[in-house]
């Protein structure tokens, strides 16, 4: 909750959303917990990487992915989504 971001949707109306890095990490966890078979989760993961490529805090991802046990999936997703390791 500390990392959530305020987005003004209309004047005077603010919506708090989770940053893409946290959504990406959660989707990687769900993909792993689901036996790495959900094409929808993997497509969502690659979509986040594709759309947010230049904005992702890769240091945050690389620190937190091992804590969640998804560092290998993150590396794979970055390779497939951007061509990097």
ABEGO torsion letter per residue (X at the ends): XAABBBBBABBGBBBBBBBAAAAAAAAAAAAAAAGGABAAAAAAAAAAAAAAAAABBAAAAAAAAAAAGAAAAAAAAAAAAAGBX
